[in-house]
Amino acid sequence: MSDAQTLAADPHWLPHRIDPAARTMEFLRVERAALAETGFLADRTGQTRMLPLAKVQGLSPETGPLHFIFHTAFCRSTLLVRALDIPGVSAGLSEPGIIASLVNAGQAGEPLVAPVTRLLARPWGQGEAVFVKPTNHANRLVPALMNAAPQARAILMTNPLPSFLAAVIRKGMMGRRWGRQLYLEMMGYAPLDLGMDGREQFSMTDLQAAGLAWFLNQRYLDAIARQYGERVRVLDGDRFDAARAETLAAIGSFTGTAIDIARAKEIAQGPVFTRDAKTGADFTEKSTRDREATHSAVVEDEIAKVGEWVGMIAQQVGLTVPVKQTLL
């Protein structure tokens, strides 16, 4: 068996990143048990192997059911994909690096979307489905990924603007900078003429920029939901936190994955919900720290004012935000 066939046949060899200059793709060895670990697959290190892109495009691996979790950031999507990593039922891939690498490759990455999708769809166990949660910075690829996997279904995950802005604030200066970067990113592929020149945009506060990024993402997800109809469902991250078992059972029903209410309750009461999905910190302790970090009259007033401003923009555009939940 050739190197290409060996890599294609084994889902433990996960496509990891593209080197456009060398015209190669790096594969990272990931053990099944490691999928349940905190953090993102994009940040993992370990044994790697390389294949020329030409060979990657010719791979025809055996595939199984594949579904996506697309999201707007800070809405518990990492927690959801970890909860959907259920040996014997489904594998959860949290932000594999290859999808961000496809975005970074630009036009050179476009012919690779279909072969990468096939590689991600390889079952990790007999009869298992695969749930892939890309980074939100790859949302521009949603149509390409959905078109490359016509049988796939998708959860579009978001949350209310106050919850999103509170998370931005908790990240401190880098969180506010991230909000501005996300605004620039969204204006690059899902733009909206807001009637502001460059000076006016520069004068926005950090939370105004982050709020607009959130709004542009809502508008984008609304378009995705309309385009793909019955193949997608919208999930509110705050609602997920309040109805964990019901959410998991609903996803099982929607995707045809073997997660009934009994199994969903077992998962919801299990260890995955006791630790922060990104850091592994105690969930209760982290939630307390999070509330303390955003609990002040100044912060609450700023969030409220940005919410009112974004609400007026949404009204002018004729869009109800956040996007209406349809999963539960």
C-alpha positions in Angstrom: 0.0 0.0 0.0 1.4 3.4 -1.0 1.9 6.3 1.5 -1.2 8.0 0.0 -3.4 4.9 0.4 -2.2 4.4 3.9 -3.0 7.9 5.0 -6.4 7.8 3.2 -7.4 4.6 4.8 -6.7 5.6 8.4 -8.8 8.5 10.0 -6.1 8.8 12.7 -4.1 10.6 10.1 -5.9 13.9 10.1 -5.3 16.5 7.4 -3.6 19.3 9.3 -2.3 22.1 7.2 -1.4 23.1 3.6 2.0 24.4 2.4 1.1 26.3 -0.8 4.7 27.0 -1.7 5.8 23.3 -1.4 2.4 22.1 -2.8 2.1 19.6 0.0 -0.4 18.8 2.8 0.6 17.8 6.3 -1.2 15.0 8.1 -1.1 14.8 11.9 -1.5 11.5 13.8 -4.3 11.9 16.4 -5.4 9.0 18.6 -9.1 8.4 19.1 -9.0 9.1 22.8 -7.3 12.4 22.2 -10.3 13.8 20.4 -12.0 14.3 23.8 -9.1 16.4 25.1 -9.7 20.1 25.7 -8.4 22.7 23.2 -8.4 22.7 19.4 -7.0 20.2 17.0 -5.3 23.0 15.1 -3.0 23.5 18.1 -2.0 19.8 18.5 1.5 18.6 17.7 2.9 15.1 17.1 3.8 12.7 14.4 3.3 14.1 10.9 3.6 13.0 7.3 3.4 14.9 4.1 1.7 14.3 0.7 1.8 16.3 -2.5 -1.4 18.1 -3.1 -1.8 16.4 -6.4 -2.0 13.0 -4.6 -4.4 14.4 -2.0 -6.8 15.5 -4.8 -6.8 11.9 -6.1 -7.7 10.2 -2.7 -10.9 8.3 -2.5 -11.3 7.2 1.2 -14.2 5.3 2.6 -16.5 7.8 4.2 -19.4 7.9 6.6 -22.0 10.4 7.8 -20.5 13.9 8.2 -22.1 16.9 9.9 -20.9 20.4 10.7 -21.2 22.9 13.6 -20.7 26.4 12.3 -20.7 29.2 14.8 -20.2 32.9 15.6 -17.7 32.3 18.5 -18.2 32.4 22.2 -21.4 30.4 22.0 -20.4 27.0 23.6 -19.7 25.4 20.2 -16.6 23.8 21.6 -18.6 22.3 24.4 -21.1 21.0 22.0 -18.6 19.2 19.7 -16.9 17.7 22.8 -20.3 16.4 24.0 -20.9 14.9 20.6 -17.6 12.9 20.8 -19.3 9.6 21.8 -17.2 6.5 21.1 -19.4 4.0 19.2 -21.7 6.7 18.0 -19.9 9.7 16.7 -16.5 11.5 16.7 -16.2 15.2 17.4 -13.5 17.2 15.7 -12.9 20.6 17.3 -11.4 23.1 14.9 -9.1 20.9 12.8 -6.3 23.1 11.5 -6.9 22.1 7.9 -10.0 24.2 7.5 -8.3 27.4 8.6 -5.4 26.4 6.3 -7.8 26.2 3.4 -9.0 29.8 4.1 -5.4 31.0 4.4 -4.5 29.4 1.1 -7.0 31.5 -0.7 -7.8 30.5 -4.3 -5.2 27.7 -4.0 -7.3 26.1 -1.4 -10.5 25.9 -3.4 -9.8 22.7 -5.3 -8.9 21.0 -2.0 -12.2 21.6 -0.2 -13.8 18.4 -1.6 -10.9 16.1 -0.9 -10.4 17.5 2.5 -14.1 17.0 3.2 -13.9 13.4 2.2 -10.9 12.9 4.5 -12.8 14.4 7.4 -15.8 12.2 6.7 -13.8 9.0 7.4 -15.5 7.2 10.4 -13.3 6.7 13.5 -15.2 3.6 14.5 -17.7 1.2 13.0 -20.9 3.1 12.1 -19.7 6.3 13.7 -20.7 9.7 12.3 -18.3 12.6 12.4 -19.2 16.1 13.7 -16.7 18.8 12.5 -16.6 22.2 14.2 -14.5 24.6 12.1 -13.1 27.8 13.5 -15.5 30.7 13.1 -12.8 32.4 11.0 -13.5 29.8 8.3 -17.2 30.7 8.0 -16.6 32.0 4.5 -16.2 28.3 3.5 -19.6 27.3 4.8 -21.2 27.1 1.3 -18.1 25.3 -0.2 -18.1 22.7 2.7 -21.9 22.1 2.4 -21.7 21.7 -1.3 -18.8 19.3 -1.1 -20.8 17.1 1.3 -24.3 17.1 0.0 -25.5 14.6 2.6 -24.1 16.6 5.5 -26.3 18.6 7.9 -25.3 21.6 9.9 -25.9 23.2 13.2 -25.6 27.0 13.0 -24.7 28.0 16.5 -24.9 31.5 17.9 -26.0 33.5 21.0 -27.5 36.9 21.9 -25.4 40.0 21.5 -25.0 40.7 25.2 -23.5 37.2 25.8 -21.2 37.6 22.9 -19.9 41.1 24.0 -19.5 39.9 27.6 -17.2 37.2 26.3 -15.2 39.7 24.2 -14.7 41.8 27.4 -13.6 38.9 29.4 -10.7 38.4 27.0 -9.3 41.8 27.9 -7.4 43.9 25.4 -6.8 41.0 23.1 -10.5 40.2 23.1 -11.3 43.8 22.0 -8.6 43.6 19.3 -10.1 40.3 18.2 -13.5 42.0 17.8 -12.1 44.6 15.5 -10.3 42.0 13.5 -13.5 40.0 13.1 -15.3 43.1 11.9 -12.7 43.6 9.1 -12.9 39.9 8.3 -16.7 39.9 8.0 -16.6 43.0 5.8 -14.3 41.2 3.5 -16.7 38.4 2.6 -20.1 39.4 3.9 -20.1 43.2 3.6 -22.9 45.6 4.3 -22.8 49.3 3.3 -23.3 51.0 6.6 -22.9 54.5 5.2 -19.7 55.1 7.3 -16.5 56.3 5.7 -13.1 55.2 6.9 -12.8 57.9 9.6 -16.2 57.0 11.1 -15.3 53.3 11.1 -12.0 54.0 12.8 -13.9 56.1 15.4 -16.0 53.1 16.5 -15.4 51.8 20.0 -14.0 48.2 20.3 -17.4 46.9 21.3 -19.2 48.7 18.4 -16.8 47.0 16.0 -17.4 43.6 17.7 -21.1 44.2 17.8 -21.1 44.9 14.0 -19.1 41.7 13.4 -21.7 39.8 15.4 -24.5 41.4 13.3 -22.8 40.6 10.0 -22.4 37.0 11.2 -26.1 36.9 12.0 -26.9 38.2 8.5 -24.6 35.7 6.9 -26.0 32.8 8.9 -29.6 33.9 8.0 -28.6 33.7 4.3 -27.0 30.2 4.9 -30.2 29.0 6.6 -32.3 30.2 3.7 -30.0 28.7 1.1 -29.8 25.2 2.7 -33.2 25.0 4.2 -33.9 21.6 5.8 -30.2 20.8 5.9 -29.5 23.3 8.7 -30.9 24.1 12.1 -30.1 27.2 14.3 -29.1 26.7 17.9 -28.8 29.3 20.6 -25.8 28.6 22.8 -27.5 29.9 26.0 -30.5 27.7 25.3 -28.1 24.7 24.8 -26.6 25.4 28.3 -30.1 25.4 29.8 -31.3 22.3 28.0 -28.3 20.1 27.4 -29.9 16.7 27.1 -32.8 18.0 25.0 -30.3 19.7 22.6 -28.2 16.6 22.2 -31.3 14.4 21.5 -32.6 17.0 19.0 -29.2 16.9 17.2 -29.4 13.1 17.1 -32.8 13.2 15.6 -31.9 15.9 13.1 -28.8 14.1 11.9 -29.9 10.6 12.2 -27.2 9.9 14.8 -28.0 7.3 17.6 -28.4 9.8 20.4 -31.8 9.2 22.1 -33.0 11.1 25.1 -31.7 8.5 27.6 -28.2 8.6 26.1 -28.4 12.4 25.9 -29.2 12.7 29.6 -26.3 10.4 30.4 -23.9 12.7 28.5 -25.4 15.9 29.9 -24.8 14.6 33.5 -21.3 13.4 32.6 -17.8 14.8 33.0 -17.7 16.8 29.7 -19.9 19.4 31.3 -17.8 19.8 34.5 -14.8 21.3 32.8 -14.3 24.3 30.5 -14.2 22.9 27.0 -11.2 25.1 25.9 -9.0 25.2 29.0 -10.1 22.2 31.2 -10.7 24.5 34.2 -13.5 23.7 36.6 -16.7 24.9 34.9 -18.4 26.3 38.0 -15.3 28.2 39.1 -14.7 29.6 35.6 -18.4 30.7 35.3 -18.1 32.6 38.6 -14.9 34.4 37.4 -16.6 35.2 34.1 -19.5 36.9 35.8 -17.2 38.9 38.1 -15.2 40.0 35.1 -18.2 41.6 33.4 -20.3 42.6 36.4 -20.0 46.4 36.6 -22.3 49.3 35.8 -19.9 50.7 33.2 -19.6 47.4 31.3 -23.4 46.7 31.4 -24.1 50.2 30.2 -21.7 49.9 27.3 -23.2 46.5 26.3 -26.7 47.9 26.5 -25.8 50.9 24.3 -24.1 48.8 21.7 -27.1 46.5 21.7 -29.5 49.4 21.1 -27.3 50.7 18.2 -27.0 47.3 16.6 -30.8 46.8 17.0 -31.5 50.0 15.1 -29.2 48.8 12.2 -31.0 45.4 12.2 -34.3 47.2 12.0 -33.2 49.3 9.1 -31.9 46.2 7.3 -35.1 44.3 8.1 -33.4 41.4 9.9 -34.4 39.8 13.2 -31.4 39.1 15.4 -30.2 36.8 16.7 -31.2 34.4 14.0 -34.3 32.5 15.0 -33.6 29.2 16.7 -35.0 26.2 14.9 -33.4 23.2 16.5 -35.5 23.1 19.7 
